[in-house]
Amino acid sequence: MNDAGTGTRLLRVLACSTVALAPVEGYLIAVHPHLAKVPVVLLAVVWAVVRVRARQAPVPHPVHLVLLVLTATVLAAAAVHVAEPFALAYTLRWLPFVLTTVILIDLVSREVPIRALLAAAVAGAVVAGGGALYSLVVEGRTRASGPMTDPNDLSYVLVAAVPLVVALVPEERRRGRAVAVLAAVVLIAGAAATFSRGGGLALLAATIWLVARRAVPVRVLAGVGAVVLGLGAVAAWFSGTELARASSEKAFIAQSNVDTRELRWQVAARMLADSPVFGTGPGGFRSEYTPVSRLAEIGEQTPVAHNMYLEVGAELGLPGLLAFFGVLAVAGLATERALRHGADRRLVVPLQASLLAVLVASIFLSQQYYLALWFVVALACAAELMTRRRETVEHARPARDQ
């Protein structure tokens, strides 16, 4: 009994640590290149030991089958392109995310409260948002970066966490509401400090979804927006010159970024058309970009596609792309089924909004190697499993009473 309790507590700590540290992995990597991997590895090892000792298999969900197909396509594409320079490294990036998704679904279905993971994700993102503001205001960066070298990636992580704050807002406690508003302000202000247009579009899509599905009152959004605008006005007052310079630099490179992205999207589409079955292999977009594009970018020889869907298709082929879309579709459908069967709307609708933010931001970014995507997929599927379990218990109760 004590061993089981210890294992449960350890799993909760490791799961929350894995989720909370993901947004600030750049800080961990600065300390040691492999430090960011430690929480994930420990979580996988402890989870496997606990399940083997208890002789328990993961709680089944339809997404497991789709994840299995996706894993098979990754391994097949890697085997065909094993000689490519990035094949092994990028295969080893895919597999931990798939395994982590399976583990999180299982843990939320059994030991770990879903709101504890949501709180951990928001807390980690808030720290990253604080780092973004620090890098802009104190360090004098023209675009906030904080724990990540690319401001666009940082914006993606922060925007994906904003809807999750809604799920944590208590109904009655004013202090809890104030903390949630403060967290939302830090996340939104940090994302704004990156000057990422894709992040802005993702936040807009998530906000529209939350309002349309009545997950958050318009007056609350207006209040948060007013606070963010107030902070912006204060920043402009004290650092107007620096902000003007940052805006000018962003405007200067904006058209160049558009042209570059269009070029890379065309190259990715060409790779998919040329190798529709096995693609170019994991990491193949980077290694094949120069020859396929005919040295279109002299200053960038091994870039990313800046579009998650095209990059996945280019590297894994059409079967891999369909499997990847299948994972996203199953997660979205799982949330709708959970709602139809009586799940808490204050919990599920923010998950939907976060997933939508991820999908929109990933049109402009290659984000398949960030936990934010897999985290929200896992919680979406786990929410459905929790609803099913509750229904099973409720249906069995009258029989036991009789």
C-alpha positions as CSV (number, residue, x, y, z in Angstrom):
1,M,0.0,0.0,0.0
2,N,2.8,2.4,1.0
3,D,4.7,1.5,-2.2
4,A,1.7,2.2,-4.3
5,G,1.2,5.5,-2.6
6,T,4.8,6.5,-3.0
7,G,4.7,5.5,-6.7
8,T,1.6,7.6,-7.2
9,R,3.1,10.7,-5.5
10,L,6.3,10.3,-7.5
11,L,4.4,10.0,-10.8
12,R,2.5,13.2,-10.0
13,V,5.6,15.1,-9.2
14,L,7.5,13.9,-12.3
15,A,4.5,14.5,-14.6
16,C,4.0,18.0,-13.3
17,S,7.7,18.7,-13.4
18,T,7.9,17.5,-17.0
19,V,5.1,19.8,-18.1
20,A,6.2,22.8,-16.1
21,L,9.9,22.7,-17.2
22,A,9.1,22.2,-20.9
23,P,8.5,26.0,-21.6
24,V,11.8,26.9,-19.9
25,E,14.0,24.1,-21.4
26,G,16.3,26.8,-22.8
27,Y,17.3,27.8,-19.4
28,L,18.0,24.2,-18.5
29,I,20.0,23.6,-21.7
30,A,22.1,26.6,-20.8
31,V,23.1,24.8,-17.6
32,H,23.7,21.5,-19.3
33,P,22.8,20.3,-22.8
34,H,21.0,17.2,-21.5
35,L,19.4,18.6,-18.4
36,A,16.0,19.2,-20.1
37,K,15.8,15.5,-20.8
38,V,16.1,14.4,-17.2
39,P,12.4,14.9,-16.1
40,V,11.1,13.1,-19.2
41,V,13.4,10.1,-18.8
42,L,12.7,9.8,-15.1
43,L,8.9,10.0,-15.8
44,A,9.1,7.2,-18.4
45,V,11.2,5.0,-16.1
46,V,9.1,5.4,-13.0
47,W,5.9,5.0,-15.0
48,A,7.1,1.8,-16.6
49,V,8.2,0.4,-13.3
50,V,4.9,1.2,-11.6
51,R,2.9,-0.3,-14.4
52,V,5.0,-3.5,-14.6
53,R,4.8,-4.0,-10.8
54,A,1.1,-3.5,-10.8
55,R,0.7,-5.5,-14.0
56,Q,-1.3,-2.7,-15.6
57,A,-1.5,-1.8,-19.2
58,P,-2.1,1.8,-20.3
59,V,-5.7,2.8,-20.4
60,P,-6.8,2.3,-24.0
61,H,-7.9,5.1,-26.3
62,P,-8.4,5.2,-30.1
63,V,-5.5,7.7,-30.3
64,H,-3.1,4.9,-29.4
65,L,-3.7,3.1,-32.7
66,V,-3.1,6.3,-34.6
67,L,0.1,7.0,-32.6
68,L,1.2,3.5,-33.4
69,V,0.7,4.1,-37.2
70,L,2.6,7.4,-36.9
71,T,5.5,5.7,-35.1
72,A,5.6,3.1,-37.8
73,T,5.8,5.7,-40.5
74,V,8.6,7.5,-38.7
75,L,10.6,4.3,-38.3
76,A,10.0,3.3,-41.9
77,A,11.0,6.7,-43.3
78,A,14.1,6.6,-41.0
79,A,15.0,3.1,-42.2
80,V,14.8,4.1,-45.9
81,H,16.8,7.3,-45.3
82,V,19.1,6.0,-42.6
83,A,22.2,7.4,-44.3
84,E,20.9,11.0,-44.1
85,P,22.7,13.2,-41.6
86,F,19.7,14.1,-39.5
87,A,17.7,10.8,-39.7
88,L,18.7,9.3,-36.4
89,A,18.7,12.5,-34.4
90,Y,15.2,13.5,-35.6
91,T,13.8,10.0,-35.1
92,L,15.0,10.2,-31.5
93,R,13.1,13.5,-31.3
94,W,9.8,12.0,-32.5
95,L,9.7,8.9,-30.3
96,P,9.9,10.6,-26.9
97,F,6.9,12.8,-27.7
98,V,4.8,9.9,-28.8
99,L,5.7,8.0,-25.6
100,T,5.1,11.0,-23.4
101,T,1.7,11.4,-25.0
102,V,0.8,7.8,-24.1
103,I,2.1,8.3,-20.6
104,L,0.2,11.5,-19.9
105,I,-3.0,10.0,-21.1
106,D,-2.6,7.0,-18.8
107,L,-1.6,9.1,-15.8
108,V,-4.4,11.6,-16.1
109,S,-6.8,8.6,-16.4
110,R,-5.5,7.1,-13.2
111,E,-3.2,9.0,-10.8
112,V,-2.7,12.6,-11.8
113,P,-5.5,15.3,-11.5
114,I,-5.9,17.0,-14.9
115,R,-6.0,20.4,-13.2
116,A,-2.6,19.8,-11.6
117,L,-1.1,19.3,-15.0
118,L,-2.8,22.4,-16.3
119,A,-1.5,24.4,-13.4
120,A,2.0,23.1,-14.0
121,A,1.8,24.0,-17.7
122,V,0.6,27.5,-17.0
123,A,3.2,28.0,-14.3
124,G,6.0,27.0,-16.6
125,A,4.7,29.2,-19.4
126,V,4.3,32.2,-17.0
127,V,8.0,31.8,-16.0
128,A,8.8,31.8,-19.7
129,G,6.6,34.9,-20.2
130,G,8.4,36.6,-17.4
131,G,11.7,35.7,-19.1
132,A,10.4,37.2,-22.3
133,L,9.6,40.5,-20.7
134,Y,12.9,40.5,-18.9
135,S,14.8,40.0,-22.1
136,L,12.9,42.9,-23.7
137,V,12.9,45.4,-20.9
138,V,16.1,44.7,-18.9
139,E,18.4,43.1,-21.5
140,G,17.3,45.4,-24.3
141,R,16.4,42.8,-26.9
142,T,14.5,44.1,-29.9
143,R,12.3,41.0,-29.7
144,A,11.7,39.0,-26.6
145,S,13.3,35.6,-26.5
146,G,13.7,34.6,-22.8
147,P,14.3,30.8,-22.6
148,M,14.1,30.3,-26.4
149,T,16.4,31.5,-29.1
150,D,13.5,32.0,-31.6
151,P,10.9,34.6,-30.5
152,N,8.3,32.9,-32.7
153,D,8.7,29.6,-30.8
154,L,8.4,31.4,-27.5
155,S,5.2,33.1,-28.7
156,Y,3.8,29.7,-29.7
157,V,4.4,28.3,-26.2
158,L,2.9,31.3,-24.4
159,V,-0.2,31.6,-26.6
160,A,-0.9,27.9,-26.3
161,A,-1.0,28.3,-22.5
162,V,-3.3,31.3,-22.4
163,P,-6.6,29.4,-22.8
164,L,-5.5,26.9,-20.2
165,V,-5.7,29.7,-17.6
166,V,-9.4,29.8,-18.1
167,A,-9.7,26.2,-16.9
168,L,-8.0,27.2,-13.7
169,V,-10.1,30.2,-12.7
170,P,-12.1,29.4,-9.5
171,E,-15.8,30.1,-9.5
172,E,-15.9,32.0,-6.2
173,R,-12.4,32.8,-4.8
174,R,-11.5,36.4,-5.8
175,R,-7.8,35.9,-4.9
176,G,-7.7,32.9,-7.3
177,R,-9.3,35.0,-10.0
178,A,-6.7,37.7,-9.5
179,V,-3.9,35.2,-9.8
180,A,-5.4,33.8,-13.0
181,V,-5.8,37.3,-14.5
182,L,-2.2,38.1,-13.6
183,A,-1.0,34.9,-15.2
184,A,-3.0,35.7,-18.4
185,V,-1.5,39.2,-18.5
186,V,2.1,37.9,-18.2
187,L,1.5,35.3,-21.0
188,I,-0.2,37.8,-23.4
189,A,2.3,40.6,-22.7
190,G,5.2,38.1,-23.1
191,A,3.8,36.9,-26.4
192,A,3.2,40.5,-27.6
193,A,6.8,41.3,-26.8
194,T,8.0,38.7,-29.3
195,F,6.3,40.7,-32.1
196,S,5.2,37.3,-33.6
197,R,2.3,37.7,-36.1
198,G,1.6,34.0,-36.2
199,G,1.3,34.0,-32.4
200,G,-1.1,36.9,-32.6
201,L,-3.3,35.1,-35.1
202,A,-3.2,32.0,-32.9
203,L,-4.3,34.0,-29.8
204,L,-7.1,35.7,-31.8
205,A,-8.4,32.3,-32.9
206,A,-8.3,30.9,-29.4
207,T,-10.0,34.0,-28.0
208,I,-12.8,33.8,-30.6
209,W,-13.3,30.1,-29.7
210,L,-13.5,30.8,-26.0
211,V,-16.1,33.6,-26.5
212,A,-18.1,31.7,-29.1
213,R,-18.4,28.7,-26.8
214,R,-19.1,30.9,-23.8
215,A,-16.1,29.7,-21.8
216,V,-15.2,33.2,-20.7
217,P,-17.2,36.4,-20.4
218,V,-16.4,39.2,-22.8
219,R,-16.0,41.6,-19.8
220,V,-13.2,39.5,-18.5
221,L,-11.4,39.5,-21.8
222,A,-11.9,43.2,-22.0
223,G,-10.4,43.6,-18.5
224,V,-7.4,41.5,-19.4
225,G,-7.0,43.4,-22.6
226,A,-7.2,46.8,-20.8
227,V,-4.4,45.7,-18.4
228,V,-2.2,44.5,-21.3
229,L,-2.8,47.8,-23.1
230,G,-2.0,49.7,-20.0
231,L,1.3,47.9,-19.6
232,G,2.0,48.6,-23.2
233,A,1.4,52.3,-22.6
234,V,3.7,52.3,-19.6
235,A,6.4,50.5,-21.6
236,A,6.0,53.0,-24.5
237,W,6.4,55.9,-22.0
238,F,9.6,54.6,-20.5
239,S,11.1,52.7,-23.4
240,G,9.4,54.3,-26.4
241,T,12.6,54.6,-28.4
242,E,13.6,50.9,-28.0
243,L,10.0,49.8,-28.8
244,A,9.9,52.0,-31.9
245,R,13.2,50.5,-33.0
246,A,12.0,47.0,-32.4
247,S,8.8,47.7,-34.4
248,S,10.8,49.2,-37.2
249,E,13.1,46.2,-37.4
250,K,10.2,43.8,-37.4
251,A,8.5,45.7,-40.2
252,F,11.7,45.8,-42.2
253,I,12.2,42.0,-42.1
254,A,8.5,41.2,-42.4
255,Q,8.3,41.0,-46.2
256,S,11.6,39.0,-46.3
257,N,10.1,36.5,-43.8
258,V,7.0,36.2,-46.0
259,D,9.1,35.5,-49.1
260,T,11.3,33.0,-47.3
261,R,8.4,31.1,-45.9
262,E,6.7,30.9,-49.3
263,L,9.9,29.6,-50.8
264,R,10.3,26.9,-48.0
265,W,6.7,25.9,-48.3
266,Q,7.1,25.4,-52.0
267,V,10.3,23.3,-51.5
268,A,8.5,21.2,-48.8
269,A,5.5,20.6,-51.2
270,R,8.0,19.6,-53.9
271,M,9.7,17.1,-51.6
272,L,6.3,15.5,-50.7
273,A,5.4,15.3,-54.4
274,D,8.8,13.7,-55.3
275,S,8.7,11.2,-52.4
276,P,5.1,10.6,-51.4
277,V,5.5,7.3,-49.6
278,F,8.6,7.6,-47.4
279,G,9.3,11.3,-47.7
280,T,12.9,12.5,-47.2
281,G,13.1,10.9,-43.8
282,P,13.1,12.5,-40.3
283,G,15.1,15.7,-40.5
284,G,15.2,15.3,-44.3
285,F,13.9,18.7,-45.0
286,R,17.0,20.2,-43.5
287,S,19.5,18.0,-45.3
288,E,17.7,18.1,-48.7
289,Y,16.7,21.8,-48.7
290,T,19.8,23.1,-50.4
291,P,19.8,20.7,-53.4
292,V,16.0,20.7,-53.9
293,S,15.8,24.5,-53.6
294,R,18.9,24.8,-55.8
295,L,20.8,26.9,-53.2
296,A,17.9,29.4,-53.0
297,E,19.2,30.7,-49.6
298,I,22.9,31.1,-49.4
299,G,22.8,32.3,-45.8
300,E,20.6,29.3,-44.6
301,Q,21.7,25.8,-45.7
302,T,19.7,23.7,-43.2
303,P,16.5,25.5,-42.3
304,V,13.1,24.3,-41.1
305,A,10.0,24.6,-43.2
306,H,8.2,27.1,-40.9
307,N,5.0,25.0,-41.5
308,M,4.5,22.0,-39.3
309,Y,2.2,20.2,-41.7
310,L,4.3,20.6,-44.8
311,E,7.4,19.7,-43.0
312,V,5.9,16.5,-41.6
313,G,4.6,15.6,-45.1
314,A,8.0,16.3,-46.7
315,E,9.8,14.1,-44.2
316,L,7.4,11.3,-43.5
317,G,5.5,11.2,-46.8
318,L,1.8,11.1,-47.3
319,P,1.2,8.1,-44.9
320,G,3.0,9.9,-42.1
321,L,1.1,13.2,-42.8
322,L,-2.2,11.4,-42.7
323,A,-1.3,9.7,-39.4
324,F,-0.2,13.0,-38.0
325,F,-3.5,14.6,-39.0
326,G,-5.2,11.6,-37.5
327,V,-3.7,12.3,-34.1
328,L,-5.0,15.9,-34.2
329,A,-8.4,14.9,-35.4
330,V,-8.8,12.2,-32.8
331,A,-7.9,14.7,-30.1
332,G,-10.4,17.2,-31.4
333,L,-13.2,14.6,-31.6
334,A,-12.4,13.3,-28.1
335,T,-13.1,16.8,-26.6
336,E,-16.5,17.0,-28.4
337,R,-17.4,13.5,-27.3
338,A,-16.4,14.4,-23.7
339,L,-18.7,17.5,-23.9
340,R,-21.6,15.5,-25.2
341,H,-21.3,13.1,-22.3
342,G,-21.3,15.8,-19.7
343,A,-17.7,16.8,-19.2
344,D,-16.9,20.1,-17.4
345,R,-17.1,22.8,-20.1
346,R,-14.8,25.0,-18.1
347,L,-12.2,22.4,-18.5
348,V,-12.7,21.0,-22.0
349,V,-13.4,24.2,-24.0
350,P,-10.1,25.8,-22.9
351,L,-8.4,22.6,-24.1
352,Q,-10.1,23.0,-27.5
353,A,-9.0,26.6,-27.6
354,S,-5.4,25.7,-26.8
355,L,-5.4,23.0,-29.5
356,L,-6.8,25.5,-32.0
357,A,-4.0,28.0,-31.0
358,V,-1.4,25.3,-31.6
359,L,-2.9,24.4,-35.0
360,V,-3.1,28.0,-36.2
361,A,0.4,28.9,-35.0
362,S,1.9,25.8,-36.6
363,I,0.8,27.1,-40.1
364,F,3.8,29.5,-39.7
365,L,6.1,27.4,-37.5
366,S,7.5,23.9,-37.3
367,Q,6.3,22.9,-33.8
368,Q,6.0,19.1,-33.9
369,Y,9.0,18.9,-31.6
370,Y,7.5,21.0,-28.7
371,L,5.6,19.5,-25.8
372,A,2.7,22.0,-26.0
373,L,1.3,20.1,-29.0
374,W,1.5,16.7,-27.5
375,F,0.4,17.9,-24.0
376,V,-2.9,19.2,-25.3
377,V,-3.5,16.1,-27.4
378,A,-2.9,13.9,-24.3
379,L,-5.2,15.9,-22.1
380,A,-7.9,16.1,-24.7
381,C,-8.0,12.3,-25.0
382,A,-7.7,11.9,-21.2
383,A,-10.7,14.1,-20.7
384,E,-12.8,11.7,-22.8
385,L,-11.5,8.7,-20.8
386,M,-12.4,10.5,-17.5
387,T,-15.9,11.1,-18.8
388,R,-16.4,7.5,-19.8
389,R,-15.1,6.3,-16.4
390,R,-17.5,8.6,-14.6
391,E,-20.4,7.3,-16.7
392,T,-19.5,3.7,-16.0
393,V,-19.4,4.4,-12.3
394,E,-22.8,6.2,-12.4
395,H,-24.4,3.4,-14.4
396,A,-23.1,0.8,-12.0
397,R,-24.2,2.6,-8.9
398,P,-28.0,1.9,-9.2
399,A,-27.3,-1.8,-9.6
400,R,-25.2,-1.9,-6.5
401,D,-27.8,0.1,-4.6
402,Q,-30.5,-2.5,-5.6
